[in-house]
Amino acid sequence: QVQLVESGGGLVQAGGSLRLSCAVSGRTLSSYAMAWFRQALGKEREFVGAVKRSFGSPSYADSVKGRFTVSRDNGKNTWTLQMNNLKPEDTAVYYCATSSGSPITSSLRCPSTYDKWGQGTRVTVSS
């Protein structure tokens, strides 16, 4: 049974940093595409960043490029999102996701690409 559990969310002032973690069980991290999405109140789920399986450069949303970094710790089977220079518009519930397929780069940004999701962790950025 595949489970994804996010942690690390919280309240931070604008300009601050947070590191989100996604502990994955039931699936070997390096063998699957992984992603982070977020959903602000009243808005649709939005792509943040992703990587295809165990190789290739990460893809990022333009809104977070240069501020957010995704990474894998294959030894711990953990997927992380380092968020720096946070802005109030980054406030959202953040979700990690994994795909059992082999998505092409363009499909990494689509929520429907992913078959397993975590429960989400809330990030609030105050101005």
Number of C-alpha atoms within 10 A of each C-alpha: 5 13 16 22 19 23 18 14 18 14 13 18 14 17 14 14 16 18 16 22 23 24 18 21 15 10 15 15 22 18 16 18 23 27 31 28 22 22 19 17 9 6 9 9 17 18 23 25 25 26 23 23 19 14 10 9 10 16 20 22 15 10 12 18 12 12 13 20 19 22 17 18 12 13 9 12 16 20 26 22 23 14 20 17 15 23 19 15 13 20 20 22 18 26 27 30 26 28 21 15 14 14 18 11 14 8 12 25 22 14 18 9 19 20 12 14 20 20 14 22 20 19 22 20 19 16 11
